[in-house]
Amino acid sequence: MIPPSLYYAQVGRTRGAVGPGPAGSKAGRFQPVEPTGAYTAERASALSGVPRSTIHSWSRTGVLVPSVSASRVKLWSYADLMALRTIYWLRQRKTDAAGAEIPSTSMNAIRRALDLLRELDTPFCNPAQAPLWVDGEGGMHVRGPGGPETTDRQRVMPGVLNLIAPFTTREGLRGPDLARPRPTLRIVPGKLSGAPHVAHTRLETRALQALDDDGLDVEAIRALYPFVSAAQVAEALDLERQLEANLAIRDAA
């Protein structure tokens, strides 16, 4: 059962997320949402944790067409990353809190979940403060105003998937937390096209990886970016290694 601290978004009733809006808006108002973030298939796969071949297949068959650019260089949005996780999870057999098997969700329910996901805008304002869950029947759940803060982002209610938290697939991919992929790293949909970066900077983790690939050690990197700590460099390189490992797994779901 979903605690009262979460609002249940029902088909036909939800036109946006209830909760704090952007600066200057009134809490509880419905806000329009535009696609944010721009990820290639490789980056979308690495960050979502869904195999690249699966993402391409879903794009070709219309299960999930990339919302930023659907032709030539295809680009997926931040919302698409959560949609990919939603589809993947709902299509799998699952178990409930008692260990009973739950069959895969019907495509009609999956389509309803995707429709709700497109309508909910709170996660895209500040995903770190507005977690989003999906249940086994395709229902979407968002935290309501005044609800308790979550201290452990991976601890979710039985039978419900936190779409922001780390995500693991049966093929072995490990999608990172989509708000805080590491303690000092952030992903913000409206900043740097949603690229992972060092918190409070515009320094992307891929830029640090490129320097490491060129043979620069941590001290040499810090000489170029003195505002970045050795720990932040280490976290950026660790994240990029995880994302590279995801791309090495090619099996479709």
C-alpha positions in Angstrom: 0.0 0.0 0.0 1.3 3.5 -0.9 1.8 5.7 2.1 -0.3 8.9 2.3 3.0 10.9 1.8 2.7 9.9 -1.9 0.1 11.1 -4.3 -1.2 8.6 -6.7 -1.4 9.8 -10.3 -4.5 8.3 -12.0 -5.1 8.1 -15.7 -7.3 10.9 -16.9 -6.9 13.0 -13.7 -3.3 14.0 -13.8 -2.1 16.9 -16.0 1.0 17.7 -14.2 2.7 17.0 -10.9 1.4 18.4 -7.6 4.1 20.0 -5.6 6.6 22.9 -5.5 7.1 24.4 -8.9 9.9 26.5 -10.3 10.9 29.8 -8.6 8.1 32.3 -8.7 5.4 29.7 -9.2 2.7 28.7 -6.6 3.1 25.3 -5.0 0.5 22.9 -6.3 0.1 24.5 -9.7 0.3 22.4 -12.8 3.3 23.3 -15.0 3.8 22.5 -18.6 6.8 20.3 -19.3 9.3 20.4 -22.2 11.9 17.7 -23.0 15.1 18.3 -21.1 18.4 16.6 -21.5 19.8 15.3 -24.8 21.4 11.8 -24.9 22.6 9.7 -27.8 21.6 6.0 -27.8 24.9 5.1 -26.2 24.6 7.6 -23.4 20.9 6.9 -22.9 21.7 3.2 -22.5 24.6 3.7 -20.2 22.7 6.1 -17.9 19.3 4.3 -17.9 20.8 0.8 -17.6 18.7 -0.5 -20.5 20.7 -2.4 -23.2 21.5 -0.3 -26.3 20.1 -3.0 -28.6 16.8 -2.8 -26.7 16.6 1.0 -26.9 17.2 0.8 -30.7 14.6 -1.9 -31.0 12.0 0.1 -29.1 12.7 3.1 -31.2 12.2 1.2 -34.5 9.0 -0.4 -33.3 7.5 2.7 -31.8 7.5 1.4 -28.2 9.6 4.5 -27.2 10.6 7.0 -29.8 13.3 9.4 -28.6 11.6 12.7 -27.8 14.4 15.2 -28.5 15.2 13.9 -32.0 13.6 10.9 -33.7 15.6 10.9 -36.9 19.2 11.1 -38.1 21.1 11.6 -34.8 18.5 10.3 -32.4 18.5 12.0 -29.0 16.6 10.8 -25.9 15.5 13.2 -23.1 15.9 12.9 -19.4 12.3 11.9 -19.2 13.1 9.2 -21.7 15.7 7.7 -19.4 13.0 7.1 -16.8 10.6 5.8 -19.5 13.2 3.3 -20.6 13.5 2.0 -17.0 9.7 1.9 -16.7 9.2 -0.2 -19.8 12.1 -2.5 -19.0 10.9 -3.1 -15.4 7.2 -3.5 -16.3 8.0 -6.1 -19.0 9.9 -8.3 -16.6 8.4 -10.9 -14.2 8.7 -9.7 -10.6 8.0 -10.9 -7.1 6.0 -9.1 -4.4 7.0 -8.6 -0.8 5.8 -12.2 0.1 7.9 -13.7 -2.7 4.9 -14.4 -5.0 5.6 -14.0 -8.7 4.0 -11.1 -10.5 3.6 -11.5 -14.3 4.9 -8.9 -16.7 2.7 -5.9 -17.2 0.4 -5.6 -20.3 1.4 -3.2 -23.1 -1.8 -1.2 -22.5 -0.7 -0.6 -18.9 2.8 0.3 -20.0 1.4 2.8 -22.5 -0.7 4.4 -19.7 2.5 4.6 -17.5 4.3 6.3 -20.3 1.5 8.8 -20.8 1.6 9.6 -17.1 5.3 10.0 -17.1 5.1 12.5 -20.0 2.5 14.5 -18.0 4.4 14.6 -14.7 6.8 17.6 -14.6 7.9 17.6 -10.9 10.8 15.2 -11.4 12.3 17.3 -14.1 12.3 20.5 -12.0 14.4 18.9 -9.3 14.7 15.1 -9.5 16.8 14.9 -6.3 13.9 16.3 -4.3 11.0 14.8 -6.3 11.4 11.0 -6.6 9.1 9.2 -8.9 7.9 5.6 -8.6 6.1 3.2 -10.8 4.1 0.2 -9.6 3.6 -3.2 -11.3 0.3 -2.1 -12.9 1.8 1.0 -14.5 0.7 3.5 -11.9 2.9 6.5 -11.2 3.6 7.8 -7.7 5.1 11.1 -6.7 5.9 12.6 -3.3 3.4 15.1 -2.2 4.2 18.4 -0.4 4.9 18.0 3.3 5.8 14.3 2.9 8.8 12.9 4.8 12.2 13.1 3.2 13.8 9.9 2.0 17.2 9.3 3.6 18.0 6.1 1.6 17.3 6.6 -2.1 17.4 2.9 -2.8 14.8 1.9 -0.2 11.4 1.8 -1.9 8.0 0.3 -1.1 7.5 -3.4 -1.9 6.4 -3.8 -5.5 7.3 -0.2 -6.5 10.3 0.9 -8.5 12.1 4.2 -7.8 12.9 5.5 -11.3 15.6 7.9 -10.1 17.6 5.4 -7.9 20.3 3.0 -9.2 18.8 0.5 -11.7 20.1 -3.0 -12.5 19.0 -5.2 -15.3 19.2 -9.0 -15.7 21.9 -8.5 -18.4 24.2 -7.0 -15.8 23.9 -3.3 -16.7 23.9 -0.9 -13.7 22.3 2.4 -14.4 23.4 5.1 -11.8 21.2 7.3 -9.7 19.8 9.8 -12.1 20.1 12.8 -9.7 23.2 12.0 -7.7 25.2 9.4 -9.6 28.0 9.8 -6.9 28.0 11.8 -3.7 29.7 14.8 -5.3 28.3 14.4 -8.8 25.0 15.6 -10.1 22.6 15.2 -13.1 20.3 18.2 -13.6 18.0 18.0 -16.6 18.2 21.7 -17.5 22.0 22.0 -17.0 24.7 20.9 -19.5 22.0 19.0 -21.5 21.6 16.7 -18.5 25.2 15.5 -18.5 26.7 14.1 -15.3 29.0 16.8 -13.8 30.8 17.8 -10.7 28.3 19.4 -8.3 28.2 23.3 -8.3 30.4 23.4 -11.5 30.0 23.0 -15.2 32.7 20.4 -15.4 31.3 17.2 -17.1 32.6 13.8 -15.9 33.3 12.9 -19.6 35.8 15.8 -19.7 37.7 14.4 -16.8 37.6 10.9 -18.3 39.1 12.3 -21.5 42.0 13.8 -19.6 42.5 10.5 -17.8 42.5 8.7 -21.2 45.2 11.2 -22.4 47.4 10.0 -19.6 47.0 12.8 -17.1 47.1 11.7 -13.4 44.9 13.2 -10.7 47.3 16.0 -9.8 47.8 17.0 -13.4 44.0 17.2 -13.8 43.7 19.3 -10.7 46.3 21.6 -12.0 44.0 22.3 -14.9 40.9 22.5 -12.6 42.1 23.5 -9.1 38.5 23.9 -7.9 38.0 20.1 -8.2 39.1 17.8 -5.4 40.9 14.5 -5.8 37.9 12.7 -4.5 35.6 14.4 -7.1 38.0 13.3 -9.9 38.0 9.8 -8.6 34.2 9.7 -8.5 33.9 11.1 -12.0 36.3 8.4 -13.4 34.5 5.7 -11.4 31.1 6.8 -12.9 32.5 6.8 -16.4 34.0 3.4 -16.0 30.6 2.1 -14.9 28.9 3.7 -17.9 31.6 2.2 -20.2 31.0 -1.2 -18.7 27.2 -0.9 -19.4 28.0 -0.3 -23.1 30.1 -3.5 -23.2 26.9 -5.5 -22.6 25.1 -5.9 -25.8 22.4 -8.5 -25.1 18.8 -7.4 -25.7 16.1 -7.7 -23.0 
